[in-house]
Amino acid sequence: MVELKDLWIGDEVRLKKSQRVGKFEGIHKNGKARILIDNKIVLSTASNLSLLTEDEIQDLSPSSSDLNLEEETIQSPIVTSNDSYHSEPEMLDLHLETLNPLFTESPALSVLEYQLKCCEDFIHRSISDKKFMVRIIHGKGKGILKKEVEAMVNSHPQILISTPSMDGGALELIFSY
């Protein structure tokens, strides 16, 4: 059995009962593991988890979509919309209280590092899903996260345009493929 305290954010795990694979995103206030699968957070007991080996990660197959009693889906911080021209873009809110209210900083992973990892994952998913436009809400604050997100955005050649929005508290990204 996997001990939740031994898992790291981003570890690849398998839900034993449904055989779905996802990334460990922390521990929910009810004590269950938060697992990101298909842009949704799934809660699971520790006894229902197994940590993937490097070989299993290399050989990942599409995941099953059926749920069971030890897994329950909760709202993801990623907001999706349809792809019509006038719809709101898919977005990621990097405010920690939205992203992961139960995140606890550790020597291995700071809040900023966690937010940037989530942002990088979101950008990669958006590119692999061939999204036209997305929004990343970094907030205003002291501007540290904003500068890091802007630097990250500038490092992706698939991002054609990056425009400030929400009165400077977010970036809208338009992709080119």
Sequence and secondary structure as in RCSB ss.txt:
>XXXX:A:sequence
MVELKDLWIGDEVRLKKSQRVGKFEGIHKNGKARILIDNKIVLSTASNLSLLTEDEIQDLSPSSSDLNLEEETIQ
SPIVTSNDSYHSEPEMLDLHLETLNPLFTESPALSVLEYQLKCCEDFIHRSISDKKFMVRIIHGKGKGILKKEVE
AMVNSHPQILISTPSMDGGALELIFSY
>XXXX:A:secstr
   GGG  TT EEEETTT  EEEEEEE TTS EEEEETTEEEEE GGGEEE  HHHHHT         TTEEEE 
 SEE     TTS  EEEE  HHHH TT   BTTB HHHHHHHHHHHHHHHHHHTT SEEEEE  STTSHHHHHHH
HHHHT TTEEEEEEEGGGTEEEEEE  
